[in-house]
């Protein structure tokens, strides 16, 4: 099993919990053909990486998500879904040519130019993944 398989399964479990109203532990374990210990690890990983709002509803006897998945977690979730699709679809890989260059951020210049022309405020967010620190520049008028 590749390192990508548990992640694909966790994303699938999360989407199933979003799709079905309060699926039970037994239903999820059966659908994904996993043992209780694996299921428990997957639930903890989902809470850690995607949404801390995942909880077991003892009244409905199933899992549910309070609120929405948003922000960085949603971006990560959508990126993993795209990667899972690319890696799991036969024949698609041969038509996808990944870019060899690093992202430079120049793709945002058009948006910034438009903000300058429309005299709109812009806020810049920064996240250093090495040090796990986030920062924000206050609104600035361009």
Secondary structure, DSSP 8 states (H G I E B T S, - for coil): --HHHHHHHHHHHHHHHHHSTTB-HHHHHHHHT--HHHHHHHHHHHHHHT-TTEEEETTTTEEEESS---HHHHHHHHHHHHHHHHHHSTTTGGG-----S---SGGGHHHHHHHHHHT-EEEEEEEETTTTEEEEEEEEE-
